[in-house]
């Protein structure tokens, strides 16, 4: 899909950031042309960038000069501005309900499951087995039932939806960090055994070109290891 538009879009981003990755998935799937500005997240933000986004975060989208921040808002804006298969319009038959279902799923995934995965980065070795159990239990309770009709994507869609746009960057990292030994070796087998709907869906999401486009698995694994080492280093 390619959209022809005279809109001028500039995306301030960093390819290593899973939140910014959401905007890339949306733009790739929509085929909207845009200019990319890479923001170095390892150094203090420049005055020029802080003038664009005083929070200093990524992504930031400049849409014809108007600034939109926060990854979920950016992704939703793109899906609304350029109507497509990602999400139905709220006025379409069943559209409001589907949009609500998408919002509920994304909230459940990020707040109930992904939040536990973030805790692994600073957890002591003795805490990791319990974290696996807690994360997988949350996945089974909150996310797994909402994928019972995935075929292969959310809600029986044969194309990516806004669900995959909002979660795909975390899915590829879950699988990469699991295979790369960053997460405990028990995490992925537990997910596969206890959440088969999620597992089958995740395998499809993780290989979709719109999701993998900017994703460098080796670099993400290496950078995550560095981040964990810094978090666990003895404080001076």
C-alpha positions in Angstrom: 0.0 0.0 0.0 1.3 3.4 -1.0 -0.4 6.7 -0.1 0.0 9.7 -2.3 -0.1 12.9 -0.3 1.2 16.4 -0.3 1.5 16.3 3.5 5.0 16.9 4.9 5.9 14.4 7.6 9.1 14.5 9.6 9.7 11.7 12.1 12.2 12.3 14.9 13.2 8.9 16.0 15.8 6.4 17.1 15.8 2.9 15.6 16.7 1.3 18.9 13.7 2.6 20.8 10.7 0.3 20.8 8.3 3.2 21.3 9.6 5.0 18.3 9.4 1.7 16.4 5.6 1.9 16.6 5.6 5.0 14.3 7.8 3.2 11.8 5.5 0.2 11.7 2.5 2.5 11.0 4.3 4.5 8.3 5.7 1.4 6.6 2.3 -0.3 6.6 0.5 2.8 5.3 3.2 3.6 2.7 3.3 7.3 3.7 6.4 9.2 2.6 8.3 10.9 5.4 11.6 12.5 6.3 13.6 10.8 9.2 15.7 12.6 11.7 17.7 10.3 14.1 18.0 11.5 17.7 20.9 10.2 19.7 19.5 8.9 22.9 22.9 8.4 24.5 23.7 12.1 24.7 21.9 15.1 26.1 19.3 16.4 23.7 20.2 19.4 21.6 18.6 22.7 22.0 17.2 22.3 18.5 15.4 19.1 19.3 14.1 20.4 22.7 12.6 23.3 20.7 10.7 20.6 18.8 9.8 18.4 21.7 10.6 19.9 25.1 10.3 16.4 26.7 13.2 15.2 24.6 11.6 11.9 23.9 11.1 9.9 20.7 9.1 9.6 18.6 8.0 13.1 17.6 6.0 13.6 14.4 5.9 16.9 12.6 2.8 16.9 10.5 2.8 19.9 8.2 4.5 21.8 11.0 2.2 20.6 13.8 4.0 18.6 16.5 2.6 15.3 17.7 4.3 13.4 20.6 3.9 10.1 22.4 4.1 6.9 20.4 0.6 5.6 20.9 -0.8 9.0 19.9 1.4 9.2 16.9 0.4 5.8 15.7 -3.3 6.5 16.3 -3.0 9.8 14.5 -1.4 8.2 11.4 -4.1 5.5 11.3 -6.9 8.1 11.5 -5.3 10.6 9.1 -4.7 7.9 6.4 -7.7 5.5 6.5 -6.7 2.0 5.7 -7.0 -1.6 6.8 -5.3 -0.8 10.1 -8.5 0.3 11.9 -12.0 1.0 10.8 -13.4 4.5 11.1 -15.6 4.9 14.2 -18.6 5.7 12.0 -18.3 2.5 10.0 -20.5 -0.4 11.0 -18.9 -2.0 14.0 -16.1 0.5 13.8 -16.5 2.0 17.3 -16.6 -1.5 18.8 -13.5 -2.7 17.0 -11.6 0.5 17.9 -12.5 -0.2 21.6 -11.4 -3.8 21.3 -8.1 -2.7 19.9 -7.6 -0.1 22.7 -8.4 -2.7 25.3 -6.0 -5.2 23.8 -3.1 -2.7 23.6 -3.7 -1.6 27.2 -3.8 -5.2 28.4 -0.6 -6.1 26.5 1.4 -3.0 27.6 0.2 -2.5 31.2 -0.5 -6.1 32.3 2.2 -8.1 30.4 5.0 -5.9 29.0 5.3 -4.1 32.3 6.5 -7.3 33.9 9.1 -7.8 31.2 10.6 -4.4 31.9 11.3 -5.6 35.5 13.7 -8.3 34.3 16.3 -5.6 33.4 16.8 -4.6 37.0 15.7 -7.8 38.8 18.2 -9.9 40.9 18.9 -13.4 39.7 16.8 -14.8 42.6 13.8 -12.9 41.5 13.7 -13.9 37.8 11.9 -17.3 38.1 9.0 -15.6 40.0 8.9 -12.9 37.4 8.5 -15.5 34.6 5.6 -17.0 36.4 4.0 -13.6 37.0 4.5 -12.4 33.5 3.2 -15.5 31.9 0.2 -15.7 34.2 -0.7 -12.1 33.2 -0.3 -12.9 29.6 -2.6 -16.0 29.9 -5.2 -14.0 31.8 -5.2 -10.7 30.0 -3.9 -11.2 26.4 -4.4 -14.9 25.4 -8.2 -14.9 25.3 -8.2 -11.8 23.1 -6.3 -13.6 20.3 -8.6 -16.6 20.0 -9.8 -15.5 16.6 -6.4 -14.2 15.3 -6.0 -15.4 11.7 -3.2 -14.6 11.5 -3.6 -11.1 12.9 -5.9 -9.5 15.5 -9.6 -10.1 15.0 -9.2 -12.5 12.1 -7.5 -9.9 9.9 -5.2 -11.1 7.1 -3.4 -7.8 7.3 -1.7 -5.9 10.1 -4.1 -3.9 12.3 -3.4 -1.1 14.8 -2.9 -3.8 17.4 0.2 -5.0 15.6 1.4 -1.5 15.0 1.2 -0.7 18.7 2.7 -4.0 19.9 4.9 -5.3 17.1 8.0 -3.6 18.3 7.7 -5.3 21.7 6.9 -8.7 20.1 10.1 -8.8 18.1 12.1 -7.8 21.2 10.4 -10.4 23.3 11.4 -13.2 20.9 14.9 -11.8 20.2 15.8 -11.2 23.9 14.4 -14.6 24.8 16.5 -16.4 22.1 19.5 -14.2 23.0 19.5 -15.3 26.6 18.6 -11.9 28.0 15.3 -13.2 29.5 15.4 -16.5 31.5 15.5 -19.6 29.4 12.1 -20.7 30.8 10.2 -17.6 29.5 9.6 -18.5 25.8 8.8 -22.2 26.4 6.3 -21.2 29.1 4.6 -18.8 26.8 4.5 -21.3 23.9 3.0 -24.0 26.2 0.5 -21.8 28.1 -0.5 -19.2 25.6 -0.7 -20.9 22.2 -2.9 -18.2 20.6 -0.4 -15.6 21.6 2.5 -17.7 20.5 1.1 -18.4 17.0 0.2 -14.7 16.5 3.6 -13.5 17.7 5.4 -15.7 15.2 3.5 -14.0 12.4 3.9 -10.5 13.7 7.7 -10.9 14.3 8.4 -11.7 10.6 6.2 -9.1 8.9 8.3 -6.6 6.8 6.6 -3.6 8.3 7.6 -4.8 11.8 11.1 -5.9 10.9 12.0 -3.0 8.7 14.2 -1.0 11.1 14.8 -3.8 13.6 18.4 -4.9 14.1 18.2 -8.0 16.3 21.9 -8.3 17.1 22.2 -4.6 18.0 19.1 -4.7 20.2 20.3 -7.7 22.1 23.8 -6.2 22.6 22.4 -2.8 23.7 20.0 -4.5 26.1 22.8 -6.5 27.7 24.8 -3.2 28.2 21.8 -1.5 29.7 21.3 -4.4 32.2 24.9 -4.4 33.1 24.7 -0.7 34.0 21.6 -1.2 36.0 23.1 -4.0 38.0 26.5 -2.4 38.5 27.4 -1.6 42.1 26.7 2.0 43.0 29.7 4.0 43.9 
